[in-house]
């Protein structure tokens, strides 16, 4: 529980940062395991999202491979890899999904669990979450 609160505090503290202007750090990309590690992480993360009963049917009909691929691109770009993100912008991708703060926090917990399962160092987890945190403005719609 303390760890979850630490992550949520980190996310709240990072909300003022802008993802569009975020500095990339190739060390983070390496800590995440580069392309192979990021791909493995996103496959695990998507499986957790789809199994999480807190989301109801939100992810049940989602194409797992496509979601994993887009997340991997996004994590790669944000972490300093040489990838390109080819997915939709966060606002239009989530506009019709009625996502609450509770849904968002549950998603963060699932990402934490996936990163723990992949033995990603705590400092790298914090760095990735800080880069993802500003997206909450476009993801939370309720």
C-alpha positions in Angstrom: 0.0 0.0 0.0 2.8 2.4 0.9 4.4 1.7 -2.5 1.2 2.4 -4.3 0.9 5.7 -2.5 4.5 6.6 -3.4 3.7 5.9 -7.1 0.5 8.0 -6.9 2.4 10.8 -5.2 5.1 10.6 -7.9 2.5 10.8 -10.6 0.7 13.8 -9.0 4.1 15.5 -8.6 5.0 14.9 -12.2 1.7 16.2 -13.7 3.1 19.6 -14.4 5.7 18.1 -16.7 5.0 18.0 -20.5 5.4 14.7 -22.3 5.8 16.5 -25.6 8.9 18.3 -24.2 10.1 15.5 -22.0 13.8 14.9 -22.1 14.6 11.4 -23.2 17.2 9.4 -21.4 18.8 6.4 -23.1 19.7 5.1 -19.7 16.0 4.6 -19.0 15.5 2.8 -22.3 18.4 0.4 -21.3 17.0 -0.1 -17.8 13.6 -1.1 -19.3 15.5 -3.7 -21.4 15.5 -1.9 -24.7 13.0 -3.1 -27.4 12.8 -6.7 -26.2 12.3 -5.7 -22.6 9.7 -3.0 -23.4 7.8 -5.5 -25.6 7.8 -8.1 -22.9 6.6 -5.5 -20.3 3.7 -4.3 -22.5 2.5 -7.8 -23.3 2.4 -8.5 -19.5 0.8 -5.2 -18.8 -2.0 -5.7 -21.4 -2.7 -9.2 -20.1 -3.1 -7.6 -16.6 -5.4 -4.9 -17.9 -7.6 -7.4 -19.6 -7.8 -9.6 -16.5 -8.4 -6.7 -14.1 -12.1 -6.8 -12.9 -11.9 -3.1 -11.9 -12.1 -2.2 -15.5 -15.2 -4.2 -16.4 -15.3 -4.8 -20.1 -13.2 -1.8 -21.0 -10.3 -3.9 -22.4 -12.1 -7.2 -23.1 -12.7 -6.4 -26.8 -9.4 -4.6 -27.3 -6.9 -6.1 -29.7 -4.2 -7.2 -27.3 -1.4 -7.2 -29.9 -2.2 -3.7 -31.2 -2.5 -2.3 -27.7 0.8 -3.9 -26.7 2.5 -2.6 -29.9 1.3 1.0 -29.4 2.2 0.9 -25.7 5.7 -0.4 -26.5 6.2 2.4 -29.1 5.1 4.9 -26.5 7.3 3.6 -23.7 10.2 3.3 -26.2 9.9 6.9 -27.3 9.5 8.3 -23.8 12.4 6.3 -22.5 14.9 7.5 -25.1 14.7 4.7 -27.7 14.7 5.3 -31.4 11.1 4.3 -32.0 8.2 6.2 -33.4 4.8 6.3 -31.9 2.2 5.5 -34.6 -1.0 5.4 -32.4 -3.7 7.9 -31.9 -3.2 10.9 -29.5 -4.3 10.1 -26.0 -7.3 12.5 -26.0 -9.0 11.1 -29.0 -8.1 7.5 -28.1 -9.8 7.8 -24.7 -12.5 10.4 -25.3 -15.4 7.9 -25.5 -14.3 5.6 -22.7 -15.6 7.3 -19.6 -12.3 6.7 -17.7 -12.3 7.8 -14.0 -9.5 8.6 -11.7 -10.1 5.2 -10.1 -9.7 3.5 -13.4 -6.5 5.5 -14.0 -5.1 4.6 -10.6 -5.9 0.9 -11.2 -4.1 1.0 -14.5 -1.0 2.5 -12.8 -1.2 -0.4 -10.2 -1.3 -2.9 -13.1 1.7 -1.2 -14.8 3.6 -1.3 -11.4 2.9 -5.1 -11.1 4.0 -5.7 -14.7 7.2 -3.8 -14.1 7.8 -5.7 -10.8 7.3 -9.0 -12.6 9.9 -8.0 -15.2 12.4 -7.0 -12.4 12.6 -3.4 -13.7 14.6 -1.4 -11.1 12.5 0.9 -8.9 14.2 4.0 -10.1 13.5 3.2 -13.7 9.8 2.5 -12.8 9.6 5.9 -11.2 11.2 7.6 -14.3 8.8 5.9 -16.7 5.8 6.7 -14.5 6.9 10.4 -14.3 7.0 10.5 -18.1 3.6 8.9 -18.5 1.9 10.9 -15.7 1.0 14.1 -17.6 -1.1 12.0 -20.0 -3.8 11.7 -17.2 -5.3 15.0 -18.5 -6.2 13.4 -21.8 -7.0 9.9 -20.5 -9.4 10.7 -17.5 -12.7 11.7 -19.1 -15.0 11.5 -16.1 
